[in-house]
């Protein structure tokens, strides 16, 4: 059951990140979608830590996202806010 839950979280996490990068034009909606993807990506580690390594796929997506947008302090703040679920879930798991 844990493996299936981790795989479901992995698939939906990658889907939400890809949706945020490639299909959503509004920056705020993209950040919100990425935040939900980060929540699911962080929950993978609670189910099966080895499946959580699929979160490495987020790095090329982040690069693609930043390539399309103008980097500003406001955007960096939004990205940190979107990555906040990783820190919260990690603190809870520790």
N, CA, C and O atoms as a CHARMM CRD file, in Angstrom:
* protein
*
  376
    1    1 UNK  N      0.81100  -1.18900   0.00000 PROA 1      0.00000
    2    1 UNK  CA     0.00000   0.00000   0.00000 PROA 1      0.00000
    3    1 UNK  C      0.86200   1.26300   0.00000 PROA 1      0.00000
    4    1 UNK  O      0.54000   2.24400  -0.67200 PROA 1      0.00000
    5    2 UNK  N      1.95300   1.23000   0.75600 PROA 2      0.00000
    6    2 UNK  CA     2.82600   2.40700   0.81200 PROA 2      0.00000
    7    2 UNK  C      3.46000   2.70800  -0.54100 PROA 2      0.00000
    8    2 UNK  O      3.60200   3.86800  -0.92800 PROA 2      0.00000
    9    3 UNK  N      3.84000   1.64900  -1.25400 PROA 3      0.00000
   10    3 UNK  CA     4.47200   1.84700  -2.55900 PROA 3      0.00000
   11    3 UNK  C      3.47900   2.45500  -3.53900 PROA 3      0.00000
   12    3 UNK  O      3.83300   3.35100  -4.30500 PROA 3      0.00000
   13    4 UNK  N      2.26000   1.98300  -3.52200 PROA 4      0.00000
   14    4 UNK  CA     1.23300   2.52000  -4.43000 PROA 4      0.00000
   15    4 UNK  C      0.94300   3.97400  -4.09400 PROA 4      0.00000
   16    4 UNK  O      0.78900   4.79600  -4.99700 PROA 4      0.00000
   17    5 UNK  N      0.86600   4.30300  -2.81200 PROA 5      0.00000
   18    5 UNK  CA     0.62600   5.69100  -2.40800 PROA 5      0.00000
   19    5 UNK  C      1.78500   6.58700  -2.85100 PROA 5      0.00000
   20    5 UNK  O      1.56300   7.70100  -3.32700 PROA 5      0.00000
   21    6 UNK  N      2.99700   6.11000  -2.69800 PROA 6      0.00000
   22    6 UNK  CA     4.16700   6.89100  -3.11400 PROA 6      0.00000
   23    6 UNK  C      4.17800   7.09700  -4.62500 PROA 6      0.00000
   24    6 UNK  O      4.49100   8.18900  -5.10000 PROA 6      0.00000
   25    7 UNK  N      3.84300   6.06500  -5.37700 PROA 7      0.00000
   26    7 UNK  CA     3.80800   6.20400  -6.83700 PROA 7      0.00000
   27    7 UNK  C      2.71300   7.15700  -7.28300 PROA 7      0.00000
   28    7 UNK  O      2.90700   7.93100  -8.22000 PROA 7      0.00000
   29    8 UNK  N      1.56000   7.10800  -6.61800 PROA 8      0.00000
   30    8 UNK  CA     0.47100   8.03400  -6.95100 PROA 8      0.00000
   31    8 UNK  C      0.90400   9.47600  -6.66100 PROA 8      0.00000
   32    8 UNK  O      0.66300  10.37500  -7.46700 PROA 8      0.00000
   33    9 UNK  N      1.53500   9.68600  -5.52600 PROA 9      0.00000
   34    9 UNK  CA     2.02700  11.02700  -5.19600 PROA 9      0.00000
   35    9 UNK  C      3.07700  11.48200  -6.19600 PROA 9      0.00000
   36    9 UNK  O      3.10400  12.65100  -6.58000 PROA 9      0.00000
   37   10 UNK  N      3.94200  10.56500  -6.62000 PROA 10     0.00000
   38   10 UNK  CA     4.99000  10.91100  -7.58000 PROA 10     0.00000
   39   10 UNK  C      4.40100  11.32900  -8.92000 PROA 10     0.00000
   40   10 UNK  O      4.79800  12.34300  -9.49400 PROA 10     0.00000
   41   11 UNK  N      3.45700  10.54400  -9.41100 PROA 11     0.00000
   42   11 UNK  CA     2.85700  10.84300 -10.71300 PROA 11     0.00000
   43   11 UNK  C      2.13900  12.17600 -10.68000 PROA 11     0.00000
   44   11 UNK  O      2.30900  12.99300 -11.58400 PROA 11     0.00000
   45   12 UNK  N      1.33700  12.40900  -9.64900 PROA 12     0.00000
   46   12 UNK  CA     0.58500  13.65900  -9.58000 PROA 12     0.00000
   47   12 UNK  C      1.49400  14.85300  -9.31500 PROA 12     0.00000
   48   12 UNK  O      1.23000  15.95500  -9.79400 PROA 12     0.00000
   49   13 UNK  N      2.54400  14.64000  -8.56700 PROA 13     0.00000
   50   13 UNK  CA     3.48800  15.72800  -8.31400 PROA 13     0.00000
   51   13 UNK  C      4.15700  16.17800  -9.60800 PROA 13     0.00000
   52   13 UNK  O      4.19300  17.37100  -9.90900 PROA 13     0.00000
   53   14 UNK  N      4.67900  15.23500 -10.36200 PROA 14     0.00000
   54   14 UNK  CA     5.33800  15.57300 -11.62600 PROA 14     0.00000
   55   14 UNK  C      4.33800  16.18200 -12.60500 PROA 14     0.00000
   56   14 UNK  O      4.66800  17.11400 -13.33800 PROA 14     0.00000
   57   15 UNK  N      3.11900  15.65400 -12.61300 PROA 15     0.00000
   58   15 UNK  CA     2.09000  16.22000 -13.48700 PROA 15     0.00000
   59   15 UNK  C      1.80400  17.67900 -13.13500 PROA 15     0.00000
   60   15 UNK  O      1.72700  18.52900 -14.02200 PROA 15     0.00000
   61   16 UNK  N      1.64800  17.97100 -11.84100 PROA 16     0.00000
   62   16 UNK  CA     1.33700  19.34200 -11.42900 PROA 16     0.00000
   63   16 UNK  C      2.49700  20.29100 -11.72200 PROA 16     0.00000
   64   16 UNK  O      2.27700  21.43400 -12.12500 PROA 16     0.00000
   65   17 UNK  N      3.72900  19.82500 -11.52200 PROA 17     0.00000
   66   17 UNK  CA     4.86700  20.66700 -11.86800 PROA 17     0.00000
   67   17 UNK  C      4.92200  20.92600 -13.36800 PROA 17     0.00000
   68   17 UNK  O      5.15500  22.06100 -13.78500 PROA 17     0.00000
   69   18 UNK  N      4.71400  19.91200 -14.17800 PROA 18     0.00000
   70   18 UNK  CA     4.72200  20.08900 -15.64100 PROA 18     0.00000
   71   18 UNK  C      3.58200  20.99800 -16.08500 PROA 18     0.00000
   72   18 UNK  O      3.75300  21.82400 -16.98100 PROA 18     0.00000
   73   19 UNK  N      2.43100  20.84500 -15.46300 PROA 19     0.00000
   74   19 UNK  CA     1.28500  21.71200 -15.76800 PROA 19     0.00000
   75   19 UNK  C      1.63900  23.16600 -15.46000 PROA 19     0.00000
   76   19 UNK  O      1.33200  24.06500 -16.24300 PROA 19     0.00000
   77   20 UNK  N      2.28000  23.39000 -14.32700 PROA 20     0.00000
   78   20 UNK  CA     2.65100  24.75300 -13.94000 PROA 20     0.00000
   79   20 UNK  C      3.67100  25.35900 -14.89400 PROA 20     0.00000
   80   20 UNK  O      3.61700  26.55500 -15.18100 PROA 20     0.00000
   81   21 UNK  N      4.58400  24.55700 -15.37900 PROA 21     0.00000
   82   21 UNK  CA     5.65000  25.07800 -16.23400 PROA 21     0.00000
   83   21 UNK  C      5.18200  25.27600 -17.67200 PROA 21     0.00000
   84   21 UNK  O      5.46400  26.31100 -18.27600 PROA 21     0.00000
   85   22 UNK  N      4.47300  24.30000 -18.22100 PROA 22     0.00000
   86   22 UNK  CA     4.20200  24.32400 -19.65600 PROA 22     0.00000
   87   22 UNK  C      2.81300  24.81600 -20.05800 PROA 22     0.00000
   88   22 UNK  O      2.64500  25.30000 -21.17800 PROA 22     0.00000
   89   23 UNK  N      1.82400  24.71000 -19.19100 PROA 23     0.00000
   90   23 UNK  CA     0.46600  24.97800 -19.64400 PROA 23     0.00000
   91   23 UNK  C     -0.22500  26.15200 -18.97100 PROA 23     0.00000
   92   23 UNK  O     -1.16900  26.70000 -19.54000 PROA 23     0.00000
   93   24 UNK  N      0.19800  26.55500 -17.80100 PROA 24     0.00000
   94   24 UNK  CA    -0.46100  27.66500 -17.09900 PROA 24     0.00000
   95   24 UNK  C      0.34000  28.92900 -17.34400 PROA 24     0.00000
   96   24 UNK  O      1.52500  29.00000 -17.01800 PROA 24     0.00000
   97   25 UNK  N     -0.31400  29.92400 -17.91900 PROA 25     0.00000
   98   25 UNK  CA     0.36400  31.17700 -18.25000 PROA 25     0.00000
   99   25 UNK  C      0.38900  32.15300 -17.07800 PROA 25     0.00000
  100   25 UNK  O      1.36400  32.88600 -16.91200 PROA 25     0.00000
  101   26 UNK  N     -0.66100  32.17600 -16.26400 PROA 26     0.00000
  102   26 UNK  CA    -0.73600  33.08800 -15.12700 PROA 26     0.00000
  103   26 UNK  C      0.27000  32.65800 -14.05700 PROA 26     0.00000
  104   26 UNK  O      0.25300  31.51800 -13.59500 PROA 26     0.00000
  105   27 UNK  N      1.14200  33.58500 -13.67400 PROA 27     0.00000
  106   27 UNK  CA     2.22200  33.24500 -12.74700 PROA 27     0.00000
  107   27 UNK  C      1.70400  32.79300 -11.37900 PROA 27     0.00000
  108   27 UNK  O      2.23100  31.83900 -10.80500 PROA 27     0.00000
  109   28 UNK  N      0.68800  33.46000 -10.85700 PROA 28     0.00000
  110   28 UNK  CA     0.16800  33.09100  -9.53800 PROA 28     0.00000
  111   28 UNK  C     -0.47800  31.70600  -9.54900 PROA 28     0.00000
  112   28 UNK  O     -0.30000  30.93200  -8.60800 PROA 28     0.00000
  113   29 UNK  N     -1.22000  31.39300 -10.60000 PROA 29     0.00000
  114   29 UNK  CA    -1.81600  30.06100 -10.71100 PROA 29     0.00000
  115   29 UNK  C     -0.74200  28.99100 -10.87900 PROA 29     0.00000
  116   29 UNK  O     -0.87100  27.88800 -10.34600 PROA 29     0.00000
  117   30 UNK  N      0.31200  29.31500 -11.61500 PROA 30     0.00000
  118   30 UNK  CA     1.40800  28.36100 -11.80200 PROA 30     0.00000
  119   30 UNK  C      2.11800  28.08100 -10.47800 PROA 30     0.00000
  120   30 UNK  O      2.47400  26.93900 -10.18900 PROA 30     0.00000
  121   31 UNK  N      2.32000  29.12200  -9.68000 PROA 31     0.00000
  122   31 UNK  CA     2.97300  28.94100  -8.38100 PROA 31     0.00000
  123   31 UNK  C      2.08300  28.12200  -7.45200 PROA 31     0.00000
  124   31 UNK  O      2.58200  27.27400  -6.71200 PROA 31     0.00000
  125   32 UNK  N      0.77700  28.36100  -7.47900 PROA 32     0.00000
  126   32 UNK  CA    -0.14300  27.57800  -6.64500 PROA 32     0.00000
  127   32 UNK  C     -0.14000  26.11300  -7.06600 PROA 32     0.00000
  128   32 UNK  O     -0.14000  25.22200  -6.21600 PROA 32     0.00000
  129   33 UNK  N     -0.13800  25.86200  -8.36300 PROA 33     0.00000
  130   33 UNK  CA    -0.08900  24.48500  -8.86800 PROA 33     0.00000
  131   33 UNK  C      1.22900  23.82100  -8.46800 PROA 33     0.00000
  132   33 UNK  O      1.24600  22.64800  -8.09600 PROA 33     0.00000
  133   34 UNK  N      2.32100  24.56300  -8.54400 PROA 34     0.00000
  134   34 UNK  CA     3.61600  24.02900  -8.12900 PROA 34     0.00000
  135   34 UNK  C      3.64300  23.76600  -6.62800 PROA 34     0.00000
  136   34 UNK  O      4.30300  22.83200  -6.17300 PROA 34     0.00000
  137   35 UNK  N      2.93400  24.58100  -5.86200 PROA 35     0.00000
  138   35 UNK  CA     2.85500  24.35800  -4.41700 PROA 35     0.00000
  139   35 UNK  C      2.16700  23.04900  -4.08000 PROA 35     0.00000
  140   35 UNK  O      2.61000  22.31700  -3.19500 PROA 35     0.00000
  141   36 UNK  N      1.07700  22.75300  -4.79000 PROA 36     0.00000
  142   36 UNK  CA     0.40200  21.46200  -4.58600 PROA 36     0.00000
  143   36 UNK  C      1.29200  20.30800  -5.04700 PROA 36     0.00000
  144   36 UNK  O      1.31200  19.24300  -4.42800 PROA 36     0.00000
  145   37 UNK  N      2.02700  20.52800  -6.13600 PROA 37     0.00000
  146   37 UNK  CA     2.97500  19.51200  -6.58400 PROA 37     0.00000
  147   37 UNK  C      4.07200  19.28200  -5.56100 PROA 37     0.00000
  148   37 UNK  O      4.50600  18.15000  -5.35200 PROA 37     0.00000
  149   38 UNK  N      4.52200  20.36000  -4.92100 PROA 38     0.00000
  150   38 UNK  CA     5.54900  20.23400  -3.87700 PROA 38     0.00000
  151   38 UNK  C      5.00300  19.48200  -2.66600 PROA 38     0.00000
  152   38 UNK  O      5.71700  18.69500  -2.04500 PROA 38     0.00000
  153   39 UNK  N      3.73800  19.72600  -2.33300 PROA 39     0.00000
  154   39 UNK  CA     3.12800  19.01400  -1.20600 PROA 39     0.00000
  155   39 UNK  C      3.09500  17.51400  -1.48600 PROA 39     0.00000
  156   39 UNK  O      3.47000  16.71300  -0.63000 PROA 39     0.00000
  157   40 UNK  N      2.65000  17.13900  -2.67200 PROA 40     0.00000
  158   40 UNK  CA     2.61800  15.71900  -3.02500 PROA 40     0.00000
  159   40 UNK  C      4.02200  15.13300  -3.13900 PROA 40     0.00000
  160   40 UNK  O      4.25300  13.98600  -2.75700 PROA 40     0.00000
  161   41 UNK  N      4.95900  15.92500  -3.66600 PROA 41     0.00000
  162   41 UNK  CA     6.32800  15.45900  -3.76000 PROA 41     0.00000
  163   41 UNK  C      6.94800  15.23000  -2.39200 PROA 41     0.00000
  164   41 UNK  O      7.71700  14.28800  -2.20500 PROA 41     0.00000
  165   42 UNK  N      6.61800  16.08000  -1.44700 PROA 42     0.00000
  166   42 UNK  CA     7.13900  15.91300  -0.09000 PROA 42     0.00000
  167   42 UNK  C      6.49200  14.72700   0.60200 PROA 42     0.00000
  168   42 UNK  O      7.14300  14.03800   1.38700 PROA 42     0.00000
  169   43 UNK  N      5.22400  14.48200   0.32200 PROA 43     0.00000
  170   43 UNK  CA     4.53900  13.34800   0.94200 PROA 43     0.00000
  171   43 UNK  C      5.07600  12.00700   0.43600 PROA 43     0.00000
  172   43 UNK  O      4.93500  10.98400   1.10600 PROA 43     0.00000
  173   44 UNK  N      5.68700  12.01900  -0.74200 PROA 44     0.00000
  174   44 UNK  CA     6.31000  10.78600  -1.25600 PROA 44     0.00000
  175   44 UNK  C      7.34000  10.25000  -0.28000 PROA 44     0.00000
  176   44 UNK  O      7.44200   9.04100  -0.07100 PROA 44     0.00000
  177   45 UNK  N      8.10200  11.15500   0.31700 PROA 45     0.00000
  178   45 UNK  CA     9.15400  10.72900   1.24000 PROA 45     0.00000
  179   45 UNK  C      8.57600  10.04900   2.47200 PROA 45     0.00000
  180   45 UNK  O      9.22600   9.18800   3.06500 PROA 45     0.00000
  181   46 UNK  N      7.37100  10.42000   2.86100 PROA 46     0.00000
  182   46 UNK  CA     6.73300   9.76000   3.99100 PROA 46     0.00000
  183   46 UNK  C      6.28300   8.35600   3.65300 PROA 46     0.00000
  184   46 UNK  O      6.25800   7.48400   4.52200 PROA 46     0.00000
  185   47 UNK  N      5.92900   8.12900   2.40300 PROA 47     0.00000
  186   47 UNK  CA     5.48800   6.79500   1.97900 PROA 47     0.00000
  187   47 UNK  C      6.67900   5.89400   1.69500 PROA 47     0.00000
  188   47 UNK  O      6.83700   4.84500   2.31800 PROA 47     0.00000
  189   48 UNK  N      7.50000   6.30000   0.77000 PROA 48     0.00000
  190   48 UNK  CA     8.68800   5.54200   0.37500 PROA 48     0.00000
  191   48 UNK  C      9.77900   6.53900  -0.01500 PROA 48     0.00000
  192   48 UNK  O      9.67000   7.18900  -1.05500 PROA 48     0.00000
  193   49 UNK  N     10.81600   6.67000   0.79100 PROA 49     0.00000
  194   49 UNK  CA    11.86600   7.64500   0.47900 PROA 49     0.00000
  195   49 UNK  C     12.55800   7.41600  -0.86800 PROA 49     0.00000
  196   49 UNK  O     12.96700   8.37500  -1.52300 PROA 49     0.00000
  197   50 UNK  N     12.68900   6.17400  -1.27900 PROA 50     0.00000
  198   50 UNK  CA    13.36400   5.92500  -2.55500 PROA 50     0.00000
  199   50 UNK  C     12.54100   6.41500  -3.73700 PROA 50     0.00000
  200   50 UNK  O     13.10000   6.85400  -4.74200 PROA 50     0.00000
  201   51 UNK  N     11.22600   6.34400  -3.62700 PROA 51     0.00000
  202   51 UNK  CA    10.36800   6.86700  -4.69800 PROA 51     0.00000
  203   51 UNK  C     10.45400   8.38900  -4.71400 PROA 51     0.00000
  204   51 UNK  O     10.25100   9.02100  -5.75100 PROA 51     0.00000
  205   52 UNK  N     10.75400   8.96800  -3.56300 PROA 52     0.00000
  206   52 UNK  CA    10.88100  10.41800  -3.47100 PROA 52     0.00000
  207   52 UNK  C     11.99800  10.98900  -4.32800 PROA 52     0.00000
  208   52 UNK  O     12.03700  12.19300  -4.58000 PROA 52     0.00000
  209   53 UNK  N     12.89900  10.13900  -4.77200 PROA 53     0.00000
  210   53 UNK  CA    13.96800  10.60900  -5.65500 PROA 53     0.00000
  211   53 UNK  C     13.43600  11.08900  -7.00200 PROA 53     0.00000
  212   53 UNK  O     14.15300  11.74400  -7.75800 PROA 53     0.00000
  213   54 UNK  N     12.19000  10.76500  -7.29900 PROA 54     0.00000
  214   54 UNK  CA    11.58800  11.28300  -8.53200 PROA 54     0.00000
  215   54 UNK  C     11.46200  12.80500  -8.49300 PROA 54     0.00000
  216   54 UNK  O     11.23500  13.44000  -9.52300 PROA 54     0.00000
  217   55 UNK  N     11.61000  13.38400  -7.31000 PROA 55     0.00000
  218   55 UNK  CA    11.57400  14.84300  -7.19400 PROA 55     0.00000
  219   55 UNK  C     12.75800  15.50600  -7.88500 PROA 55     0.00000
  220   55 UNK  O     12.74900  16.71800  -8.10000 PROA 55     0.00000
  221   56 UNK  N     13.76400  14.73300  -8.23100 PROA 56     0.00000
  222   56 UNK  CA    14.89200  15.29400  -8.98000 PROA 56     0.00000
  223   56 UNK  C     14.46300  15.77200 -10.36600 PROA 56     0.00000
  224   56 UNK  O     15.14200  16.59300 -10.98300 PROA 56     0.00000
  225   57 UNK  N     13.33400  15.25600 -10.85300 PROA 57     0.00000
  226   57 UNK  CA    12.80800  15.70500 -12.14400 PROA 57     0.00000
  227   57 UNK  C     12.30700  17.14400 -12.08300 PROA 57     0.00000
  228   57 UNK  O     12.08000  17.77100 -13.11800 PROA 57     0.00000
  229   58 UNK  N     12.13700  17.66100 -10.88200 PROA 58     0.00000
  230   58 UNK  CA    11.66300  19.03200 -10.71900 PROA 58     0.00000
  231   58 UNK  C     12.73200  20.03400 -11.13900 PROA 58     0.00000
  232   58 UNK  O     12.40300  21.12500 -11.60500 PROA 58     0.00000
  233   59 UNK  N     13.99300  19.68700 -10.98500 PROA 59     0.00000
  234   59 UNK  CA    15.07700  20.62900 -11.28900 PROA 59     0.00000
  235   59 UNK  C     15.09700  21.06000 -12.76100 PROA 59     0.00000
  236   59 UNK  O     15.21200  22.25800 -13.02200 PROA 59     0.00000
  237   60 UNK  N     14.99000  20.14600 -13.73900 PROA 60     0.00000
  238   60 UNK  CA    14.91000  20.62300 -15.12800 PROA 60     0.00000
  239   60 UNK  C     13.63400  21.42300 -15.40200 PROA 60     0.00000
  240   60 UNK  O     13.63400  22.34500 -16.21700 PROA 60     0.00000
  241   61 UNK  N     12.54800  21.06200 -14.71300 PROA 61     0.00000
  242   61 UNK  CA    11.31600  21.82800 -14.89100 PROA 61     0.00000
  243   61 UNK  C     11.46900  23.23400 -14.31900 PROA 61     0.00000
  244   61 UNK  O     10.96500  24.19600 -14.89800 PROA 61     0.00000
  245   62 UNK  N     12.14900  23.35900 -13.20300 PROA 62     0.00000
  246   62 UNK  CA    12.40100  24.67300 -12.61800 PROA 62     0.00000
  247   62 UNK  C     13.26600  25.51500 -13.54900 PROA 62     0.00000
  248   62 UNK  O     13.02100  26.70800 -13.72700 PROA 62     0.00000
  249   63 UNK  N     14.26200  24.89800 -14.12900 PROA 63     0.00000
  250   63 UNK  CA    15.11700  25.60600 -15.08400 PROA 63     0.00000
  251   63 UNK  C     14.29400  26.10900 -16.27200 PROA 63     0.00000
  252   63 UNK  O     14.45700  27.25100 -16.70300 PROA 63     0.00000
  253   64 UNK  N     13.42200  25.26900 -16.79500 PROA 64     0.00000
  254   64 UNK  CA    12.57300  25.65400 -17.91700 PROA 64     0.00000
  255   64 UNK  C     11.62300  26.78100 -17.52200 PROA 64     0.00000
  256   64 UNK  O     11.37400  27.69100 -18.31300 PROA 64     0.00000
  257   65 UNK  N     11.09400  26.72200 -16.29800 PROA 65     0.00000
  258   65 UNK  CA    10.19000  27.76200 -15.80400 PROA 65     0.00000
  259   65 UNK  C     10.91900  29.10100 -15.70500 PROA 65     0.00000
  260   65 UNK  O     10.38900  30.13300 -16.11800 PROA 65     0.00000
  261   66 UNK  N     12.12700  29.08200 -15.16100 PROA 66     0.00000
  262   66 UNK  CA    12.88000  30.32200 -14.99900 PROA 66     0.00000
  263   66 UNK  C     13.36200  30.88400 -16.33300 PROA 66     0.00000
  264   66 UNK  O     13.54300  32.09400 -16.46800 PROA 66     0.00000
  265   67 UNK  N     13.56700  30.01800 -17.31200 PROA 67     0.00000
  266   67 UNK  CA    13.97500  30.46300 -18.63500 PROA 67     0.00000
  267   67 UNK  C     12.86200  31.25500 -19.32800 PROA 67     0.00000
  268   67 UNK  O     13.13100  32.18500 -20.08900 PROA 67     0.00000
  269   68 UNK  N     11.61300  30.87500 -19.05600 PROA 68     0.00000
  270   68 UNK  CA    10.47100  31.53100 -19.69200 PROA 68     0.00000
  271   68 UNK  C     10.09000  32.84600 -19.01700 PROA 68     0.00000
  272   68 UNK  O      9.45600  33.69600 -19.64300 PROA 68     0.00000
  273   69 UNK  N     10.45900  33.02400 -17.77000 PROA 69     0.00000
  274   69 UNK  CA    10.03500  34.18200 -16.99400 PROA 69     0.00000
  275   69 UNK  C     11.22500  35.08400 -16.68300 PROA 69     0.00000
  276   69 UNK  O     12.38300  34.67100 -16.72800 PROA 69     0.00000
  277   70 UNK  N     10.89400  36.31400 -16.37100 PROA 70     0.00000
  278   70 UNK  CA    11.91500  37.26400 -15.94200 PROA 70     0.00000
  279   70 UNK  C     12.14800  37.06900 -14.44700 PROA 70     0.00000
  280   70 UNK  O     11.21100  37.13700 -13.65200 PROA 70     0.00000
  281   71 UNK  N     13.39000  36.83000 -14.07500 PROA 71     0.00000
  282   71 UNK  CA    13.71000  36.55500 -12.67800 PROA 71     0.00000
  283   71 UNK  C     13.72300  37.87100 -11.90400 PROA 71     0.00000
  284   71 UNK  O     14.41200  38.82500 -12.26700 PROA 71     0.00000
  285   72 UNK  N     12.94000  37.89200 -10.82800 PROA 72     0.00000
  286   72 UNK  CA    12.88500  39.05600  -9.95200 PROA 72     0.00000
  287   72 UNK  C     12.83700  38.57000  -8.50800 PROA 72     0.00000
  288   72 UNK  O     12.67000  37.38000  -8.24100 PROA 72     0.00000
  289   73 UNK  N     12.98500  39.49900  -7.59900 PROA 73     0.00000
  290   73 UNK  CA    12.92300  39.13900  -6.17900 PROA 73     0.00000
  291   73 UNK  C     11.53200  38.62200  -5.82000 PROA 73     0.00000
  292   73 UNK  O     11.39300  37.72800  -4.98500 PROA 73     0.00000
  293   74 UNK  N     10.51100  39.18500  -6.45000 PROA 74     0.00000
  294   74 UNK  CA     9.13400  38.74800  -6.19500 PROA 74     0.00000
  295   74 UNK  C      8.92800  37.30200  -6.66200 PROA 74     0.00000
  296   74 UNK  O      8.28800  36.51100  -5.96900 PROA 74     0.00000
  297   75 UNK  N      9.46500  36.96300  -7.82300 PROA 75     0.00000
  298   75 UNK  CA     9.34400  35.59800  -8.33500 PROA 75     0.00000
  299   75 UNK  C     10.10800  34.61300  -7.44900 PROA 75     0.00000
  300   75 UNK  O      9.61600  33.51800  -7.17600 PROA 75     0.00000
  301   76 UNK  N     11.29100  34.99100  -7.00500 PROA 76     0.00000
  302   76 UNK  CA    12.07000  34.11800  -6.11700 PROA 76     0.00000
  303   76 UNK  C     11.29900  33.89100  -4.81500 PROA 76     0.00000
  304   76 UNK  O     11.27900  32.77500  -4.29500 PROA 76     0.00000
  305   77 UNK  N     10.66600  34.94100  -4.28800 PROA 77     0.00000
  306   77 UNK  CA     9.85400  34.79300  -3.08200 PROA 77     0.00000
  307   77 UNK  C      8.68800  33.83900  -3.29200 PROA 77     0.00000
  308   77 UNK  O      8.36900  33.03300  -2.41700 PROA 77     0.00000
  309   78 UNK  N      8.05600  33.93300  -4.45100 PROA 78     0.00000
  310   78 UNK  CA     6.95000  33.02300  -4.76600 PROA 78     0.00000
  311   78 UNK  C      7.43100  31.58300  -4.89700 PROA 78     0.00000
  312   78 UNK  O      6.74500  30.65600  -4.46700 PROA 78     0.00000
  313   79 UNK  N      8.59600  31.39600  -5.48500 PROA 79     0.00000
  314   79 UNK  CA     9.14900  30.04500  -5.61800 PROA 79     0.00000
  315   79 UNK  C      9.50900  29.45000  -4.25800 PROA 79     0.00000
  316   79 UNK  O      9.32900  28.25400  -4.02900 PROA 79     0.00000
  317   80 UNK  N     10.01600  30.28600  -3.36500 PROA 80     0.00000
  318   80 UNK  CA    10.30100  29.80900  -2.00600 PROA 80     0.00000
  319   80 UNK  C      9.01200  29.42800  -1.30800 PROA 80     0.00000
  320   80 UNK  O      8.96000  28.42700  -0.59400 PROA 80     0.00000
  321   81 UNK  N      7.97100  30.22200  -1.51100 PROA 81     0.00000
  322   81 UNK  CA     6.65600  29.90400  -0.93700 PROA 81     0.00000
  323   81 UNK  C      6.12100  28.59400  -1.50700 PROA 81     0.00000
  324   81 UNK  O      5.52000  27.80400  -0.77900 PROA 81     0.00000
  325   82 UNK  N      6.33200  28.35700  -2.79100 PROA 82     0.00000
  326   82 UNK  CA     5.87500  27.11200  -3.41000 PROA 82     0.00000
  327   82 UNK  C      6.65800  25.90900  -2.89700 PROA 82     0.00000
  328   82 UNK  O      6.12300  24.80200  -2.84200 PROA 82     0.00000
  329   83 UNK  N      7.92300  26.11500  -2.52000 PROA 83     0.00000
  330   83 UNK  CA     8.75300  25.02000  -2.01100 PROA 83     0.00000
  331   83 UNK  C      8.57600  24.79800  -0.51100 PROA 83     0.00000
  332   83 UNK  O      9.14200  23.85500   0.04200 PROA 83     0.00000
  333   84 UNK  N      7.80700  25.64300   0.14700 PROA 84     0.00000
  334   84 UNK  CA     7.61200  25.54500   1.58900 PROA 84     0.00000
  335   84 UNK  C      7.05000  24.19900   2.05400 PROA 84     0.00000
  336   84 UNK  O      7.42800  23.74500   3.13400 PROA 84     0.00000
  337   85 UNK  N      6.16300  23.53200   1.29200 PROA 85     0.00000
  338   85 UNK  CA     5.69500  22.21100   1.74200 PROA 85     0.00000
  339   85 UNK  C      6.81500  21.19500   1.93700 PROA 85     0.00000
  340   85 UNK  O      6.70700  20.32000   2.79600 PROA 85     0.00000
  341   86 UNK  N      7.88900  21.29600   1.15400 PROA 86     0.00000
  342   86 UNK  CA     9.01000  20.37600   1.36300 PROA 86     0.00000
  343   86 UNK  C      9.58900  20.55600   2.76600 PROA 86     0.00000
  344   86 UNK  O      9.87300  19.57200   3.44900 PROA 86     0.00000
  345   87 UNK  N      9.76400  21.80400   3.19600 PROA 87     0.00000
  346   87 UNK  CA    10.35400  22.06200   4.52200 PROA 87     0.00000
  347   87 UNK  C      9.40700  21.63000   5.64600 PROA 87     0.00000
  348   87 UNK  O      9.84300  21.05700   6.64500 PROA 87     0.00000
  349   88 UNK  N      8.12300  21.90500   5.48000 PROA 88     0.00000
  350   88 UNK  CA     7.15200  21.56700   6.52700 PROA 88     0.00000
  351   88 UNK  C      7.03400  20.05200   6.68800 PROA 88     0.00000
  352   88 UNK  O      7.06700  19.53700   7.80600 PROA 88     0.00000
  353   89 UNK  N      6.89800  19.34400   5.57400 PROA 89     0.00000
  354   89 UNK  CA     6.77100  17.87500   5.63600 PROA 89     0.00000
  355   89 UNK  C      8.07200  17.26200   6.13500 PROA 89     0.00000
  356   89 UNK  O      8.04300  16.31200   6.91800 PROA 89     0.00000
  357   90 UNK  N      9.22300  17.79300   5.69200 PROA 90     0.00000
  358   90 UNK  CA    10.50700  17.25700   6.16300 PROA 90     0.00000
  359   90 UNK  C     10.63800  17.42900   7.67700 PROA 90     0.00000
  360   90 UNK  O     11.09500  16.51800   8.36700 PROA 90     0.00000
  361   91 UNK  N     10.24500  18.57700   8.18600 PROA 91     0.00000
  362   91 UNK  CA    10.32000  18.80600   9.62900 PROA 91     0.00000
  363   91 UNK  C      9.39500  17.83200  10.37200 PROA 91     0.00000
  364   91 UNK  O      9.75100  17.31300  11.43000 PROA 91     0.00000
  365   92 UNK  N      8.22700  17.59700   9.81900 PROA 92     0.00000
  366   92 UNK  CA     7.30600  16.64400  10.43700 PROA 92     0.00000
  367   92 UNK  C      7.81700  15.20800  10.41000 PROA 92     0.00000
  368   92 UNK  O      7.60900  14.45700  11.36300 PROA 92     0.00000
  369   93 UNK  N      8.47700  14.82900   9.33900 PROA 93     0.00000
  370   93 UNK  CA     9.00200  13.47400   9.22900 PROA 93     0.00000
  371   93 UNK  C     10.22600  13.24600  10.11200 PROA 93     0.00000
  372   93 UNK  O     10.49200  12.12900  10.55500 PROA 93     0.00000
  373   94 UNK  N     10.95500  14.31700  10.35300 PROA 94     0.00000
  374   94 UNK  CA    12.14100  14.16100  11.19600 PROA 94     0.00000
  375   94 UNK  C     11.74300  14.04700  12.64500 PROA 94     0.00000
  376   94 UNK  O     12.60400  13.90900  13.51400 PROA 94     0.00000
